Amino acid sequence: MGTEVSNHPRIENAIIELENAIDLMEKAPNDFGGYKAQAFADSKRAVESLKLALQYRGNADIMKRR
């Protein structure tokens, strides 16, 4: 995934920003009218999806070289 991160820095930045937001949500004392739990879950899912997208690109590039 290392080369994919360097090839797609905006995706890597999005992952970092989402992880920062997740950390802030975890520490927030308010439940934001009940929306905090869903936002937390959606953000975690987005991070996982972005990481899988980078992994897929890396694997696709490896398969092209074969």
C-alpha positions in Angstrom: 0.0 0.0 0.0 3.0 2.3 0.4 3.2 3.2 -3.3 -0.5 3.6 -3.5 -0.4 6.1 -0.6 2.2 8.1 -2.4 0.2 7.8 -5.7 -3.0 9.0 -4.0 -2.1 11.5 -1.3 -5.6 13.0 -1.1 -7.0 9.6 -0.2 -4.4 9.2 2.5 -5.2 12.7 3.8 -8.9 11.8 3.9 -8.1 8.7 5.9 -6.0 10.8 8.4 -8.7 13.4 8.7 -11.4 10.8 9.3 -9.3 9.1 11.9 -8.8 12.4 13.6 -12.5 13.1 13.5 -13.2 9.6 14.9 -10.8 10.3 17.8 -12.5 13.6 18.5 -16.0 12.0 18.4 -14.8 9.3 20.9 -13.7 12.0 23.3 -16.7 14.3 22.9 -18.9 14.4 25.9 -22.0 15.1 23.9 -24.0 12.6 21.9 -25.0 15.3 19.4 -28.7 14.6 19.6 -28.1 10.9 19.0 -26.2 11.3 15.8 -22.7 10.7 17.2 -23.0 6.9 17.2 -24.0 6.8 13.5 -21.4 9.3 12.5 -18.8 7.3 14.3 -19.8 4.1 12.6 -20.1 5.7 9.2 -16.6 7.3 9.6 -15.0 4.0 10.6 -16.6 2.3 7.6 -15.4 5.1 5.3 -11.8 4.7 6.6 -12.0 0.9 6.0 -13.4 1.4 2.5 -10.7 3.9 1.6 -8.0 1.6 2.9 -9.5 -1.3 0.9 -9.5 0.9 -2.2 -5.8 1.7 -1.9 -5.1 -2.0 -1.3 -7.1 -2.9 -4.4 -5.2 -0.4 -6.5 -1.9 -1.8 -5.2 -3.0 -5.4 -6.0 -4.3 -4.4 -9.4 -0.9 -2.8 -10.3 0.9 -5.9 -9.1 -1.3 -8.1 -11.4 -0.6 -5.8 -14.4 3.1 -6.3 -14.0 2.9 -10.1 -14.2 
